[in-house]
Amino acid sequence: MYYERHIFFCLNQRISGESSCGDHGAQDGFDHCKKLVKSAGLSGPGQVRVNKAGCLDRCAGGPVAVVYPEGTWYTFVDQSDIEEIVESHLVKGQVVERLVLPPDVGR
């Protein structure tokens, strides 16, 4: 694989006024994750890629991010949650169970 893991952050902002990840700190989570991954030397081929995404259709749990290839969906509240995802999942490969988005949460 070119990257060991990808983490996609929904940064969708709905113009209709419907709630979306962009309304709940998604950009801050993305920016913090990107900074942490880069400063830890984890970015680049064979390692981790932090990506922006449009709507991931799990708005009710927003903000959301998903880590592949595992397909682990996360919700997060603040920078400490992002730090825990990076340290536990992206570095050690261990899922942060308390932040996992329940499978029945959709739009």
Sequence and secondary structure as in RCSB ss.txt:
>XXXX:A:sequence
MYYERHIFFCLNQRISGESSCGDHGAQDGFDHCKKLVKSAGLSGPGQVRVNKAGCLDRCAGGPVAVVYPEGTWYT
FVDQSDIEEIVESHLVKGQVVERLVLPPDVGR
>XXXX:A:secstr
   SEEEEEE    TTS   GGGTTHHHHHHHHHHHHHHTT BSTTSEEEEEES  S GGG SEEEEETTTEEEE
  SHHHHHHIIIIIIIT    GGGB  TT   
